[in-house]
């Protein structure tokens, strides 16, 4: 039987801090090629972002086609001196596997690789692994999917191995995500001396008035499968280093996580209407990082739910909570669900996963594969 714990240790030892490949994709390509997968290394470029290496590997040529999607890139380790073990050591201690990316999300990749290698299928099984999930997400999954579409490849169901379990393995799986909307807001005025305010035009109170209106806005009360949309002010920047100067401009950034009552376009209209009603001139740049999406409960979520129940005894909650993931790109091409390890230490100092959880996650994925191709 393929040892998913050993695979995870090897992957942690690859220093694949985004956007660096760090040997992680090389390792997976070698492992999968040796087990009957046809592998394609796909490097994509964009003028304003780093080049990113990706891996697509498929075994089989017929339907049905089950795909596993994930990312080998990890966030920086932070203050390495605060780690109690080597962040790229893959050490096993106290029943835990320690290292950057252990739960987000090299653990799930290792578990699914082991499950796929050890489980025969009548159809096709594939891996879509990017090095650009923790980065701009421009030269990764989105472009691989476009490449697959041009080749005429069809995926029937995709599992994304994000660390969806909240406190115990199998307590939650994701069937959707809220969208993300960022607004960069500016208000201009006229610079002047604080002793002569009548000769200046202070933009700061105007900006604060707009921000208060946005902060007070109740966007919605949530839906059957989504929590309420929420707007959070994340930055205010005046850029004024003097205490006796009224600034010429004031800037702020806010982010909205929005549910399926909105699209990025309809949300922008609502926010602009709120700001326009104040009769304060402003300028805003908008970026929609992803629309909300939702896969209705059905055979695919039931398949995952049953596998989790069989291995862990837990009834997984079907959730749309949390931040964004590459599932926002995949949902355009096929049904998608997300399930992986406990994410309590993701991105933290001393990130780790339990050996027992890795073993059970591997068994869950095996059950999913068997059921999908039954």
Secondary structure as GFF3:
##gff-version 3
##sequence-region A 1 374
A	DSSP	alpha_helix	4	12	.	.	.	ID=ss1
A	DSSP	alpha_helix	24	33	.	.	.	ID=ss2
A	DSSP	beta_strand	38	46	.	.	.	ID=ss3
A	DSSP	beta_strand	49	59	.	.	.	ID=ss4
A	DSSP	beta_strand	65	71	.	.	.	ID=ss5
A	DSSP	three_ten_helix	80	82	.	.	.	ID=ss6
A	DSSP	beta_strand	92	93	.	.	.	ID=ss7
A	DSSP	beta_strand	96	98	.	.	.	ID=ss8
A	DSSP	pi_helix	102	106	.	.	.	ID=ss9
A	DSSP	alpha_helix	107	118	.	.	.	ID=ss10
A	DSSP	beta_strand	124	130	.	.	.	ID=ss11
A	DSSP	alpha_helix	141	151	.	.	.	ID=ss12
A	DSSP	beta_strand	157	160	.	.	.	ID=ss13
A	DSSP	beta_strand	172	174	.	.	.	ID=ss14
A	DSSP	beta_strand	176	177	.	.	.	ID=ss15
A	DSSP	beta_strand	179	188	.	.	.	ID=ss16
A	DSSP	beta_strand	192	193	.	.	.	ID=ss17
A	DSSP	three_ten_helix	194	199	.	.	.	ID=ss18
A	DSSP	alpha_helix	203	216	.	.	.	ID=ss19
A	DSSP	beta_strand	230	237	.	.	.	ID=ss20
A	DSSP	beta_strand	245	246	.	.	.	ID=ss21
A	DSSP	beta_strand	249	258	.	.	.	ID=ss22
A	DSSP	alpha_helix	264	276	.	.	.	ID=ss23
A	DSSP	beta_strand	283	290	.	.	.	ID=ss24
A	DSSP	beta_strand	293	294	.	.	.	ID=ss25
A	DSSP	alpha_helix	299	312	.	.	.	ID=ss26
A	DSSP	beta_strand	317	319	.	.	.	ID=ss27
A	DSSP	alpha_helix	327	330	.	.	.	ID=ss28
A	DSSP	beta_strand	335	338	.	.	.	ID=ss29
A	DSSP	beta_strand	352	354	.	.	.	ID=ss30
A	DSSP	alpha_helix	355	372	.	.	.	ID=ss31
###
